[in-house]
Amino acid sequence: MSPNAAQTDPLAQLKDIHPPSQINWWPLDWGWWTLLVLLLVAISTLAVFWLRRRAFNRARKAALVELSNISETDANWPMQINSLLKRTSKTYFSNEDVASLYGRPWLEFMLAQVAKSKLGTCNEGLKQLTQQLYSPSVDATQFTRCKSAAKYWLKHANFKKNNRRAHAYTSSAEVSHV
C-alpha cells in the first residue's frame, strides 16, 4: 500500500470514538435547589400546622375520653358532665369568660360556641343538662340525651382563639339589666 493510498482512504484517517464524560447530578442547578428549598418549607409548614392542631385538640380529646367514663349509675352525673364541659371551656377561653357562668348564661355561652346550623342536635340536651344540675332528684332517663349533647358539643364547639362568639357574648341577663 502506498502512502498515497492511505491519504485517499478516508476510513484510515478515522480515530477511535471517545465517549463523552459521565453526566453527574452534582452540582445541582439553581432550579433544583429552589425546588428543594420550597419542598422543605412546605413539609416543615405542614408539620408545624399538624403538631399545633394536635396540641390544640388534646384537651378536647381528653374530655371526650373522660365523658365516655361517666355512667348513668353515678349519682351526680349532671355535675360531672357540666364540670367536664366547663373545664374544657376554661382550657380554650379565658377564666373571666367562663368561670362565673352558671345556669342560663352558661347554657347560652355553650350554645353560642356551636354553629347555628348544628344547634338543633345539642340544644335540647344541653338545656336538660342545666335543668338536671339544679333539680333535687336526677332524672336517669335524660342521661343519654345529656351525654350525647355534651359529646356533640365537645366535637363541634368552636374553640379557636379568635372566636368572636366567645368574647362578644352578652347574656340575656346583662341585656335586660341595661
Backbone as JSON, one array per atom type, in Angstrom:
{
  "sequence": "MSPNAAQTDPLAQLKDIHPPSQINWWPLDWGWWTLLVLLLVAISTLAVFWLRRRAFNRARKAALVELSNISETDANWPMQINSLLKRTSKTYFSNEDVASLYGRPWLEFMLAQVAKSKLGTCNEGLKQLTQQLYSPSVDATQFTRCKSAAKYWLKHANFKKNNRRAHAYTSSAEVSHV",
  "N": [[0.82, -1.15, 0.0], [0.57, 2.09, -0.85], [1.76, 5.32, 0.27], [0.17, 7.2, -0.75], [-2.25, 5.95, -1.1], [-3.21, 5.7, 1.51], [-3.85, 8.25, 2.08], [-5.95, 8.75, 0.44], [-7.85, 6.97, 1.29], [-10.53, 7.4, 3.27], [-11.41, 6.09, 5.57], [-9.19, 5.2, 6.85], [-8.25, 7.39, 8.05], [-9.83, 7.84, 10.25], [-10.3, 8.04, 13.81], [-10.42, 6.37, 17.03], [-13.6, 6.21, 18.74], [-14.44, 8.54, 21.21], [-16.05, 8.28, 24.2], [-18.46, 10.51, 25.7], [-17.85, 12.44, 28.71], [-19.0, 11.32, 31.93], [-22.27, 12.29, 32.93], [-23.01, 14.09, 35.7], [-25.01, 14.36, 38.7], [-24.35, 16.22, 40.54], [-22.8, 19.34, 40.62], [-26.0, 20.51, 41.58], [-28.35, 22.27, 39.57], [-29.53, 25.69, 39.88], [-32.31, 25.8, 39.81], [-33.15, 23.3, 40.72], [-32.24, 23.45, 43.34], [-33.88, 25.49, 44.29], [-36.39, 24.29, 44.07], [-36.03, 22.21, 45.91], [-35.68, 23.66, 48.32], [-38.21, 24.92, 48.48], [-39.83, 22.67, 48.75], [-38.93, 21.65, 51.22], [-39.68, 23.77, 52.9], [-42.47, 23.66, 52.59], [-43.04, 21.1, 53.64], [-42.12, 21.39, 56.3], [-43.82, 23.45, 57.17], [-46.34, 22.2, 57.01], [-45.89, 20.19, 58.92], [-45.55, 21.68, 61.29], [-48.08, 22.91, 61.43], [-49.72, 20.64, 61.71], [-48.76, 19.6, 64.17], [-49.4, 21.7, 65.93], [-52.18, 21.76, 65.69], [-52.8, 19.25, 66.67], [-51.9, 19.49, 69.33], [-53.61, 21.52, 70.12], [-56.12, 20.29, 70.07], [-55.88, 18.44, 72.06], [-56.96, 18.71, 74.7], [-59.67, 18.61, 74.14], [-59.95, 16.0, 73.14], [-59.18, 14.55, 75.4], [-61.26, 15.25, 77.1], [-63.4, 14.05, 75.79], [-62.75, 11.37, 76.15], [-62.89, 11.21, 78.94], [-65.58, 11.82, 79.26], [-66.77, 9.55, 78.22], [-66.37, 7.8, 80.28], [-68.18, 8.44, 82.22], [-71.06, 7.32, 83.78], [-74.58, 6.42, 83.82], [-75.27, 5.44, 86.23], [-73.91, 6.81, 88.11], [-74.36, 8.97, 90.82], [-74.22, 11.74, 90.68], [-74.14, 12.53, 87.96], [-74.97, 14.72, 86.26], [-73.55, 16.9, 87.34], [-70.93, 16.02, 86.97], [-70.72, 15.88, 84.16], [-71.23, 18.56, 83.52], [-69.14, 19.9, 84.87], [-67.01, 18.86, 83.47], [-67.46, 19.92, 80.91], [-67.18, 22.63, 81.53], [-64.53, 22.75, 82.46], [-63.18, 22.05, 80.11], [-63.91, 24.21, 78.51], [-62.65, 26.27, 79.91], [-60.07, 25.69, 79.3], [-59.77, 26.56, 76.69], [-60.84, 29.14, 76.58], [-60.68, 32.35, 78.23], [-60.45, 32.63, 81.8], [-62.13, 34.57, 82.85], [-64.18, 34.67, 81.01], [-65.54, 32.27, 81.34], [-65.58, 31.1, 83.97], [-67.37, 32.33, 85.83], [-69.87, 31.79, 84.86], [-73.08, 30.3, 85.03], [-76.06, 28.3, 85.09], [-78.6, 29.75, 83.1], [-77.0, 31.74, 81.65], [-74.65, 30.24, 81.29], [-75.58, 28.12, 79.71], [-76.35, 29.6, 77.43], [-73.85, 30.55, 76.68], [-72.55, 28.13, 75.99], [-74.17, 27.32, 73.84], [-73.64, 29.38, 72.11], [-71.18, 28.75, 71.13], [-71.45, 26.86, 69.22], [-72.11, 26.33, 65.8], [-74.9, 27.85, 64.21], [-76.26, 26.25, 62.4], [-75.84, 23.73, 63.38], [-77.0, 23.62, 65.81], [-79.44, 22.41, 66.52], [-79.02, 19.73, 67.17], [-77.77, 19.56, 69.69], [-79.04, 21.32, 71.37], [-81.46, 20.85, 72.96], [-80.55, 18.79, 74.62], [-78.46, 20.0, 76.07], [-79.95, 21.94, 77.41], [-81.52, 20.29, 79.02], [-79.48, 19.23, 80.58], [-78.57, 21.47, 82.06], [-80.89, 21.93, 83.5], [-81.07, 19.58, 84.98], [-78.95, 19.9, 86.67], [-79.8, 21.59, 88.7], [-82.01, 20.41, 89.76], [-83.8, 18.7, 92.38], [-83.86, 15.89, 92.37], [-82.25, 13.55, 90.3], [-83.01, 12.84, 86.95], [-82.8, 9.89, 85.51], [-83.52, 9.06, 83.01], [-82.88, 11.03, 81.26], [-80.2, 10.9, 80.87], [-78.83, 9.75, 78.6], [-79.52, 11.52, 76.54], [-78.42, 13.93, 77.51], [-75.72, 13.26, 77.73], [-75.05, 12.61, 75.08], [-75.5, 15.09, 73.9], [-73.55, 16.61, 75.19], [-71.29, 15.32, 74.22], [-71.55, 15.84, 71.5], [-71.34, 18.63, 71.59], [-68.71, 18.92, 72.53], [-67.33, 17.93, 70.34], [-68.06, 19.67, 68.24], [-67.94, 22.35, 69.02], [-66.75, 25.68, 68.66], [-63.61, 26.3, 69.32], [-61.6, 28.0, 68.66], [-58.95, 30.39, 68.94], [-59.45, 32.95, 68.01], [-62.15, 33.22, 68.21], [-64.96, 34.97, 67.89], [-67.43, 34.73, 68.91], [-67.24, 33.99, 71.54], [-66.04, 36.1, 72.94], [-67.62, 38.25, 72.33], [-69.89, 37.68, 73.56], [-72.89, 38.24, 75.22], [-74.9, 37.92, 77.92], [-78.41, 37.16, 78.33], [-79.35, 38.17, 80.69], [-77.65, 40.29, 81.2], [-78.35, 41.95, 79.1], [-81.03, 42.55, 79.67], [-80.63, 43.88, 82.01], [-79.65, 46.39, 81.42]],
  "CA": [[0.0, 0.0, 0.0], [1.4, 3.27, -0.99], [1.34, 6.42, 1.15], [-0.87, 7.93, -1.47], [-3.5, 5.22, -0.9], [-3.67, 5.99, 2.86], [-4.42, 9.59, 2.08], [-7.21, 8.72, -0.29], [-8.81, 6.14, 2.02], [-10.99, 8.21, 4.4], [-11.57, 5.26, 6.76], [-7.9, 5.07, 7.51], [-7.99, 8.62, 8.79], [-10.68, 7.9, 11.44], [-9.7, 7.66, 15.09], [-11.38, 5.71, 17.9], [-14.64, 7.06, 19.31], [-14.26, 8.86, 22.63], [-17.36, 8.52, 24.82], [-18.47, 11.76, 26.48], [-17.65, 12.25, 30.14], [-20.22, 10.97, 32.65], [-23.05, 13.44, 33.37], [-23.24, 13.94, 37.14], [-26.09, 15.12, 39.3], [-23.77, 17.31, 41.32], [-23.63, 20.21, 41.43], [-27.34, 20.73, 41.07], [-28.63, 23.58, 39.0], [-30.23, 26.55, 40.84], [-33.73, 25.46, 39.8], [-33.34, 22.15, 41.6], [-32.06, 23.94, 44.71], [-35.09, 26.25, 44.63], [-37.45, 23.3, 44.27], [-35.72, 21.51, 47.16], [-35.98, 24.57, 49.43], [-39.66, 25.07, 48.56], [-40.36, 21.41, 49.26], [-38.63, 21.6, 52.65], [-40.53, 24.77, 53.57], [-43.84, 23.14, 52.6], [-43.12, 19.97, 54.58], [-42.0, 21.88, 57.67], [-45.04, 24.19, 57.49], [-47.39, 21.21, 57.29], [-45.59, 19.52, 60.18], [-45.85, 22.62, 62.38], [-49.54, 23.05, 61.47], [-50.27, 19.4, 62.24], [-48.42, 19.5, 65.59], [-50.19, 22.7, 66.67], [-53.58, 21.31, 65.71], [-52.86, 18.1, 67.56], [-51.8, 20.0, 70.69], [-54.82, 22.31, 70.38], [-57.25, 19.39, 70.28], [-55.57, 17.46, 73.11], [-57.93, 18.84, 75.8], [-60.96, 18.15, 73.61], [-59.93, 14.53, 73.09], [-59.17, 14.05, 76.78], [-62.61, 15.43, 77.62], [-64.26, 13.01, 75.2], [-62.44, 10.1, 76.83], [-63.45, 11.3, 80.3], [-67.04, 11.77, 79.14], [-67.18, 8.16, 77.99], [-66.27, 7.09, 81.55], [-69.3, 8.82, 83.09], [-72.2, 6.41, 83.54], [-75.85, 6.9, 84.37], [-75.4, 4.96, 87.61], [-73.3, 7.81, 89.0], [-75.42, 9.79, 91.44], [-74.1, 13.15, 90.3], [-73.68, 12.6, 86.57], [-75.09, 16.05, 85.65], [-72.45, 17.74, 87.81], [-69.7, 15.54, 86.33], [-70.72, 16.31, 82.75], [-71.13, 20.02, 83.48], [-67.78, 20.32, 85.25], [-66.14, 18.49, 82.36], [-67.65, 20.94, 79.86], [-66.63, 23.9, 82.0], [-63.06, 22.61, 82.45], [-62.74, 22.11, 78.72], [-64.08, 25.6, 78.07], [-61.61, 27.09, 80.54], [-58.81, 25.42, 78.6], [-59.73, 27.29, 75.43], [-61.24, 30.53, 76.76], [-60.14, 32.92, 79.46], [-61.19, 32.33, 83.03], [-63.17, 35.58, 83.02], [-65.29, 34.37, 80.11], [-66.22, 31.01, 81.62], [-65.67, 30.66, 85.37], [-68.51, 32.86, 86.58], [-71.13, 31.45, 84.21], [-73.86, 29.17, 85.52], [-77.48, 28.39, 84.72], [-78.98, 30.22, 81.76], [-75.86, 32.32, 80.93], [-73.73, 29.15, 80.91], [-76.21, 27.46, 78.57], [-76.24, 30.49, 76.27], [-72.44, 30.55, 76.27], [-72.27, 26.88, 75.28], [-74.87, 27.33, 72.55], [-73.0, 30.37, 71.24], [-69.95, 28.19, 70.57], [-71.81, 25.91, 68.16], [-72.7, 26.99, 64.64], [-76.37, 27.82, 64.25], [-76.76, 25.14, 61.59], [-75.67, 22.49, 64.13], [-77.57, 23.8, 67.15], [-80.58, 21.53, 66.79], [-78.61, 18.44, 67.7], [-77.39, 19.57, 71.11], [-79.77, 22.36, 72.1], [-82.34, 20.29, 73.99], [-79.75, 18.01, 75.58], [-77.77, 20.92, 76.98], [-80.98, 22.53, 78.27], [-81.84, 19.27, 80.03], [-78.34, 19.12, 81.48], [-78.59, 22.59, 83.02], [-82.04, 21.73, 84.39], [-80.74, 18.48, 85.88], [-77.98, 20.39, 87.67], [-80.46, 22.29, 89.8], [-83.21, 19.7, 90.22], [-83.5, 17.96, 93.62], [-83.59, 14.49, 92.05], [-81.74, 13.4, 88.93], [-83.83, 12.02, 86.07], [-81.88, 9.0, 84.81], [-83.94, 8.87, 81.62], [-82.28, 12.11, 80.46], [-78.75, 10.73, 80.82], [-78.36, 9.52, 77.24], [-79.69, 12.77, 75.79], [-77.45, 14.92, 78.0], [-74.36, 12.81, 77.4], [-74.84, 12.75, 73.63], [-75.4, 16.53, 73.62], [-72.21, 17.04, 75.63], [-70.32, 14.76, 73.26], [-71.69, 16.62, 70.27], [-70.8, 19.96, 71.85], [-67.25, 18.83, 72.59], [-66.8, 17.7, 68.99], [-68.4, 20.71, 67.27], [-67.81, 23.72, 69.53], [-65.67, 26.46, 68.06], [-62.67, 26.64, 70.37], [-60.48, 28.75, 68.1], [-58.54, 31.54, 69.75], [-60.05, 34.19, 67.51], [-63.59, 33.01, 68.19], [-65.62, 36.21, 68.3], [-68.67, 34.42, 69.61], [-66.96, 33.87, 72.98], [-65.72, 37.4, 73.53], [-68.72, 39.19, 72.09], [-71.05, 37.09, 74.2], [-73.59, 39.02, 76.24], [-76.01, 37.09, 78.37], [-79.71, 37.83, 78.29], [-79.49, 38.89, 81.96], [-76.96, 41.57, 81.04], [-79.12, 42.77, 78.17], [-82.22, 43.05, 80.36], [-80.16, 44.74, 83.1], [-79.42, 47.73, 80.88]],
  "C": [[0.88, 1.24, 0.0], [0.91, 4.38, -0.08], [0.23, 7.23, 0.51], [-2.23, 7.28, -1.25], [-4.08, 5.5, 0.48], [-4.33, 7.36, 2.92], [-5.77, 9.6, 1.38], [-8.27, 7.88, 0.41], [-9.28, 6.91, 3.26], [-11.14, 7.39, 5.67], [-10.27, 5.11, 7.52], [-7.61, 6.31, 8.35], [-8.83, 8.72, 10.08], [-9.92, 7.45, 12.68], [-10.8, 7.01, 15.93], [-12.37, 6.72, 18.48], [-14.33, 7.28, 20.79], [-15.64, 9.12, 23.22], [-17.32, 9.83, 25.63], [-18.28, 11.45, 27.97], [-19.01, 12.02, 30.81], [-20.94, 12.25, 33.1], [-23.43, 13.21, 34.83], [-24.44, 14.78, 37.59], [-25.56, 16.33, 40.04], [-22.83, 18.11, 40.47], [-24.98, 20.42, 40.75], [-27.47, 22.14, 40.52], [-29.47, 24.38, 40.0], [-31.72, 26.25, 40.9], [-34.04, 24.28, 40.71], [-33.18, 22.55, 43.06], [-33.31, 24.69, 45.17], [-36.25, 25.29, 44.91], [-37.25, 22.56, 45.59], [-36.05, 22.38, 48.37], [-37.49, 24.74, 49.58], [-40.33, 23.82, 49.13], [-40.11, 21.29, 50.76], [-39.48, 22.59, 53.44], [-41.97, 24.26, 53.66], [-44.0, 22.0, 53.6], [-43.03, 20.46, 56.02], [-43.23, 22.69, 58.09], [-46.18, 23.24, 57.81], [-47.15, 20.49, 58.61], [-45.92, 20.41, 61.37], [-47.36, 22.78, 62.53], [-50.17, 21.82, 62.11], [-49.99, 19.27, 63.74], [-49.21, 20.5, 66.43], [-51.65, 22.28, 66.77], [-53.76, 20.14, 66.67], [-52.8, 18.55, 69.03], [-53.05, 20.78, 71.08], [-56.0, 21.41, 70.73], [-57.02, 18.37, 71.39], [-56.59, 17.52, 74.25], [-59.31, 18.35, 75.37], [-61.03, 16.63, 73.59], [-59.93, 13.92, 74.48], [-60.56, 14.17, 77.4], [-63.56, 14.38, 77.06], [-64.01, 11.65, 75.85], [-63.04, 10.1, 78.23], [-64.97, 11.24, 80.28], [-67.53, 10.34, 78.94], [-67.12, 7.34, 79.28], [-67.4, 7.43, 82.52], [-70.49, 7.92, 82.75], [-73.45, 6.95, 84.22], [-76.07, 6.39, 85.78], [-74.73, 5.91, 88.6], [-74.39, 8.73, 89.53], [-75.38, 11.23, 90.97], [-73.61, 13.32, 88.86], [-73.91, 13.97, 85.94], [-73.95, 16.98, 86.06], [-71.14, 17.31, 87.15], [-69.62, 16.02, 84.88], [-70.54, 17.82, 82.66], [-69.72, 20.49, 83.84], [-66.78, 19.96, 84.16], [-66.24, 19.51, 81.22], [-67.03, 22.28, 80.27], [-65.1, 23.86, 82.02], [-62.51, 22.7, 81.04], [-62.85, 23.52, 78.18], [-63.0, 26.49, 78.65], [-60.24, 26.83, 79.92], [-58.68, 26.31, 77.38], [-60.08, 28.78, 75.57], [-60.66, 31.05, 78.07], [-61.04, 32.6, 80.64], [-62.33, 33.32, 83.25], [-64.4, 35.27, 82.17], [-66.15, 33.21, 80.6], [-66.51, 30.78, 83.1], [-66.92, 31.13, 86.09], [-69.86, 32.48, 85.98], [-71.79, 30.23, 84.86], [-75.31, 29.37, 85.07], [-77.69, 28.82, 83.28], [-77.8, 30.87, 81.01], [-74.85, 31.26, 80.47], [-74.29, 28.39, 79.7], [-76.08, 28.31, 77.31], [-74.8, 30.57, 75.76], [-72.12, 29.29, 75.48], [-72.93, 26.86, 73.91], [-74.25, 28.33, 71.59], [-71.74, 29.83, 70.58], [-70.21, 27.21, 69.43], [-72.45, 26.7, 67.02], [-74.21, 26.83, 64.66], [-76.95, 26.66, 63.46], [-76.68, 23.81, 62.34], [-76.31, 22.54, 65.51], [-78.66, 22.8, 67.49], [-80.2, 20.23, 67.44], [-78.36, 18.48, 69.2], [-78.19, 20.54, 71.96], [-80.59, 21.79, 73.25], [-81.56, 19.51, 75.05], [-79.01, 18.89, 76.56], [-78.75, 21.64, 77.9], [-81.34, 21.56, 79.39], [-80.71, 19.14, 81.05], [-78.35, 20.24, 82.51], [-79.79, 22.49, 83.96], [-81.75, 20.63, 85.42], [-79.76, 18.91, 86.97], [-78.68, 20.93, 88.91], [-81.73, 21.59, 90.28], [-82.85, 18.87, 91.46], [-83.21, 16.48, 93.37], [-83.22, 14.39, 90.57], [-82.64, 12.46, 88.15], [-82.9, 11.17, 85.2], [-82.27, 8.79, 83.35], [-83.33, 9.93, 80.7], [-80.78, 11.94, 80.27], [-78.23, 10.61, 79.39], [-78.44, 10.79, 76.41], [-78.64, 13.8, 76.21], [-76.03, 14.54, 77.62], [-74.09, 12.96, 75.91], [-74.75, 14.22, 73.23], [-74.04, 17.07, 74.04], [-71.14, 16.54, 74.67], [-70.36, 15.55, 71.95], [-71.1, 18.01, 70.45], [-69.28, 19.93, 71.88], [-66.64, 18.65, 71.2], [-66.98, 18.91, 68.08], [-68.28, 22.14, 67.77], [-66.61, 24.39, 68.89], [-64.76, 26.95, 69.17], [-61.5, 27.48, 69.86], [-60.21, 30.0, 68.92], [-59.2, 32.83, 69.3], [-61.57, 34.07, 67.4], [-64.29, 34.25, 68.74], [-66.9, 35.93, 69.07], [-68.44, 34.33, 71.12], [-66.78, 35.24, 73.61], [-66.85, 38.41, 73.36], [-70.0, 38.71, 72.76], [-71.61, 38.03, 75.26], [-74.81, 38.21, 76.65], [-77.31, 37.89, 78.32], [-79.95, 38.61, 79.59], [-78.81, 40.25, 81.87], [-77.74, 42.5, 80.13], [-80.33, 43.36, 78.88], [-81.85, 43.98, 81.52], [-80.02, 46.18, 82.65], [-80.69, 48.35, 80.53]]
}
